[in-house]
Amino acid sequence: QVHVVESGGGLVQAGGSLRLSCIASGRFSDGPAMGWHRQTPGNQRELVASMSRLGRKDYSETVKGRFTISRDIAKSTIYLEMNHLTVEDTGVYYCNPPEGLFPWGQGTQVTVSS
């Protein structure tokens, strides 16, 4: 079974940047489609960035142009570079395939202050 561990969150001022990391361990095919999801206060979890097996990247309109997803297949690690953060980006960030196929990790908290 695959396990994911997210890290890299923290407290940052609006306009700042953070880089999230996600390490996936366990038995799964190299280079699965992966994504970053976030749950903001009072809202359902949403997919904000994804990367297909072939490397195609997709972003939600709310983060497009500010966030960048990348991966290191050899390290089984997915990254999310977040720039120009706003208070609306505050939430818990999770990595998982876009369909949510893996057990959900604990996520990493991102708090953006004004």
N, C-alpha and C positions, 0 to 999 in steps of 0.2 A: 504494500500500500504506500502511496506517495504522501509525504509530509512536507509542508511548506512552513518556512519561518521567515517572517518579515522583520525588517529592522530599518533604522535610519530616520524615523520620525523624530519630532521634537517641537519646540516652541520657536517660532520665527516671526519677525515683523513683516507686515505687508510689504510686498515688493522684493522680499528675500527669496532665497532658494534652498532647496533640500534635495538630497538624493536618497531614494529608498532602494533597498536591496531585498531580494527574496531568494532564499536558497531552497531548492527542492531536493528531497532525498527519497530514496525508495525506488521501487521498480516502475519505471515508465520509459516509453520510447524517447530516445534523444530528440530534442527540439520540438516538443509538442507546442501547439498554439497556446500562448499564455496571455494573461491579461492582468491589469490592475483594476481593482474595484474599490469603491469607497462608499462609506456610509456616513452621511452627514447628519447632524442632530435633527430628529423629526422626520427623516426621509428614509426611503428604502435604499438598499445597497444598489449602486449603479456601476456599470462598466465604464471606465474613463479612458482606458488605453488597452490596445491588444496588438499582438504580433503573431502572424501566422507561421506555420512551419517553414514557409518559403521566405519569410522575412518581411511580409507586407505589414505595414503599421497602420492602425486606425485609431482615431481619437474622437471623443465626444466633443460636441461644439463648445462645451464649457471650458475645455482645457486645450483645445487645438491652438497651436502656435506657442504654447507656454510649456507644455509637458512633452517629454521625449522618452519613449520606451526603448529599451535595448536588452540584449541578452549575451551571455557568455555560455555557450552550450557546454564547453569543456568543464566549466565550473558549476553547471546546473544552476545558474544564477540569472535572475531577471532584475533589471534596474528600472527605476522611474526617476528621471531628472525633472525636477519641478522648478520652474523659474517664474518670476513676477507673481508670486503667490498673493492671493487675496483672502480676506476673512472667510469668504464663501468656500474656500478650499479646506477649511477646518473639518476634520473628520478622522475616521479610522480607515486605513488603507490596507487592502488585502490583495494578495496575488493568488491567482487560480486561473485555469482555462476560462475562456469567455462563457462557457456553458456551466461553469462551476462544478466540474467533474471530480475535483479532489476534495478531501476533507478540508474545511476551512481552518486556517491558522488563527492565531490570536490577533493578527493585524498589528499595525504600528500607528500610533496616534500622531496626527499632525495638527498643530494648533497655530493659527496665524492671528497675530494680534494687530490691531489697527494703530 
